[in-house]
Amino acid sequence: MFEGWVQDVLEGGAVTFVIPFKTPAGLIDHTCKFISDYRAVYHPPNRWEFAVDVEIEKLELLDDGLTTSVIDIGAQLTDLEGFIIQVEENVNKQ
């Protein structure tokens, strides 16, 4: 399935694609492209592991306003994800 996706959808790895990456701000979609050929390792009896080097088009970070707010209220970086969830919940209540 992976090889078919690379060949048919990504035109052999030449086309950009969107994939979620876990960041300190949470799981965020990023536009990427392959910068190497993928590598495949077989793990018997029936599992394959694929790896590829990708280039992220633009690393999505917290915007300056939110970063400043987090610093101003003294939020701990270990609780940043919880803080973001609370902000999202409050915004969505509006």
Short mmCIF file of the C-alpha atoms (twelve columns), coordinates in Angstrom:
data_MODEL
# 
_entry.id   MODEL 
# 
loop_
_atom_site.group_PDB 
_atom_site.id 
_atom_site.type_symbol 
_atom_site.label_atom_id 
_atom_site.label_alt_id 
_atom_site.label_comp_id 
_atom_site.label_asym_id 
_atom_site.label_seq_id 
_atom_site.Cartn_x 
_atom_site.Cartn_y 
_atom_site.Cartn_z 
_atom_site.pdbx_PDB_model_num 
ATOM 1  C CA . MET A 1  0.000   0.000   0.000  1 
ATOM 2  C CA . PHE A 2  2.806   2.438   0.929  1 
ATOM 3  C CA . GLU A 3  4.701   1.752   -2.283 1 
ATOM 4  C CA . GLY A 4  1.526   2.270   -4.336 1 
ATOM 5  C CA . TRP A 5  0.890   5.603   -2.577 1 
ATOM 6  C CA . VAL A 6  4.452   6.743   -3.307 1 
ATOM 7  C CA . GLN A 7  4.290   5.631   -6.945 1 
ATOM 8  C CA . ASP A 8  0.732   6.633   -7.872 1 
ATOM 9  C CA . VAL A 9  -0.129  9.572   -5.613 1 
ATOM 10 C CA . LEU A 10 3.289   11.125  -4.995 1 
ATOM 11 C CA . GLU A 11 4.499   10.385  -8.527 1 
ATOM 12 C CA . GLY A 12 7.480   8.427   -7.262 1 
ATOM 13 C CA . GLY A 13 8.077   10.822  -4.364 1 
ATOM 14 C CA . ALA A 14 8.218   14.036  -6.441 1 
ATOM 15 C CA . VAL A 15 4.958   15.561  -5.157 1 
ATOM 16 C CA . THR A 16 4.511   17.266  -1.780 1 
ATOM 17 C CA . PHE A 17 2.107   15.770  0.751  1 
ATOM 18 C CA . VAL A 18 0.590   16.730  4.085  1 
ATOM 19 C CA . ILE A 19 1.284   14.675  7.198  1 
ATOM 20 C CA . PRO A 20 0.735   15.407  10.909 1 
ATOM 21 C CA . PHE A 21 3.843   15.840  13.066 1 
ATOM 22 C CA . LYS A 22 3.838   15.883  16.862 1 
ATOM 23 C CA . THR A 23 5.194   19.221  18.023 1 
ATOM 24 C CA . PRO A 24 5.231   20.985  21.386 1 
ATOM 25 C CA . ALA A 25 2.032   22.718  20.203 1 
ATOM 26 C CA . GLY A 26 0.355   19.353  19.510 1 
ATOM 27 C CA . LEU A 27 -0.260  17.301  16.367 1 
ATOM 28 C CA . ILE A 28 0.027   19.749  13.450 1 
ATOM 29 C CA . ASP A 29 -0.230  19.099  9.698  1 
ATOM 30 C CA . HIS A 30 2.914   19.959  7.732  1 
ATOM 31 C CA . THR A 31 3.566   19.985  3.990  1 
ATOM 32 C CA . CYS A 32 6.549   17.764  3.182  1 
ATOM 33 C CA . LYS A 33 8.430   16.227  0.299  1 
ATOM 34 C CA . PHE A 34 10.785  13.275  0.008  1 
ATOM 35 C CA . ILE A 35 14.476  14.187  -0.160 1 
ATOM 36 C CA . SER A 36 15.711  10.600  -0.389 1 
ATOM 37 C CA . ASP A 37 14.510  7.225   -1.558 1 
ATOM 38 C CA . TYR A 38 12.519  5.339   1.052  1 
ATOM 39 C CA . ARG A 39 14.025  2.402   2.883  1 
ATOM 40 C CA . ALA A 40 12.093  -0.759  3.718  1 
ATOM 41 C CA . VAL A 41 12.898  -3.354  6.364  1 
ATOM 42 C CA . TYR A 42 10.985  -6.610  6.642  1 
ATOM 43 C CA . HIS A 43 10.050  -7.818  10.134 1 
ATOM 44 C CA . PRO A 44 8.829   -11.427 9.973  1 
ATOM 45 C CA . PRO A 45 6.285   -12.818 9.854  1 
ATOM 46 C CA . ASN A 46 4.265   -10.096 8.088  1 
ATOM 47 C CA . ARG A 47 5.308   -6.530  8.964  1 
ATOM 48 C CA . TRP A 48 7.242   -3.959  6.980  1 
ATOM 49 C CA . GLU A 49 8.828   -0.789  8.318  1 
ATOM 50 C CA . PHE A 50 9.363   2.127   5.933  1 
ATOM 51 C CA . ALA A 51 11.563  5.168   6.531  1 
ATOM 52 C CA . VAL A 52 12.316  8.188   4.385  1 
ATOM 53 C CA . ASP A 53 14.015  11.542  4.826  1 
ATOM 54 C CA . VAL A 54 11.611  14.421  4.280  1 
ATOM 55 C CA . GLU A 55 11.908  18.167  4.077  1 
ATOM 56 C CA . ILE A 56 9.249   20.187  5.879  1 
ATOM 57 C CA . GLU A 57 8.108   23.113  3.745  1 
ATOM 58 C CA . LYS A 58 7.461   25.387  6.733  1 
ATOM 59 C CA . LEU A 59 7.762   24.294  10.338 1 
ATOM 60 C CA . GLU A 60 4.583   25.393  12.100 1 
ATOM 61 C CA . LEU A 61 5.322   26.951  15.483 1 
ATOM 62 C CA . LEU A 62 3.253   28.775  18.036 1 
ATOM 63 C CA . ASP A 63 2.490   32.274  16.820 1 
ATOM 64 C CA . ASP A 64 4.314   35.157  18.539 1 
ATOM 65 C CA . GLY A 65 1.217   36.349  20.411 1 
ATOM 66 C CA . LEU A 66 0.510   32.955  21.948 1 
ATOM 67 C CA . THR A 67 4.175   32.402  22.776 1 
ATOM 68 C CA . THR A 68 4.318   35.768  24.571 1 
ATOM 69 C CA . SER A 69 1.094   34.997  26.450 1 
ATOM 70 C CA . VAL A 70 2.440   31.639  27.608 1 
ATOM 71 C CA . ILE A 71 5.640   33.271  28.846 1 
ATOM 72 C CA . ASP A 72 3.733   36.145  30.507 1 
ATOM 73 C CA . ILE A 73 1.499   33.839  32.557 1 
ATOM 74 C CA . GLY A 74 4.451   31.626  33.460 1 
ATOM 75 C CA . ALA A 75 3.076   28.427  31.960 1 
ATOM 76 C CA . GLN A 76 5.432   25.504  32.235 1 
ATOM 77 C CA . LEU A 77 6.587   24.051  28.925 1 
ATOM 78 C CA . THR A 78 5.741   20.604  30.261 1 
ATOM 79 C CA . ASP A 79 2.095   21.705  30.431 1 
ATOM 80 C CA . LEU A 80 2.032   23.644  27.156 1 
ATOM 81 C CA . GLU A 81 -0.175  21.086  25.405 1 
ATOM 82 C CA . GLY A 82 -2.718  21.308  28.227 1 
ATOM 83 C CA . PHE A 83 -2.607  25.090  28.021 1 
ATOM 84 C CA . ILE A 84 -3.292  24.986  24.284 1 
ATOM 85 C CA . ILE A 85 -6.230  22.632  24.819 1 
ATOM 86 C CA . GLN A 86 -7.693  25.056  27.376 1 
ATOM 87 C CA . VAL A 87 -7.253  27.997  24.970 1 
ATOM 88 C CA . GLU A 88 -8.942  26.042  22.161 1 
ATOM 89 C CA . GLU A 89 -11.841 25.065  24.436 1 
ATOM 90 C CA . ASN A 90 -12.349 28.679  25.524 1 
ATOM 91 C CA . VAL A 91 -12.179 29.976  21.952 1 
ATOM 92 C CA . ASN A 92 -14.663 27.339  20.767 1 
ATOM 93 C CA . LYS A 93 -17.165 28.358  23.508 1 
ATOM 94 C CA . GLN A 94 -17.496 31.809  21.918 1 
# 
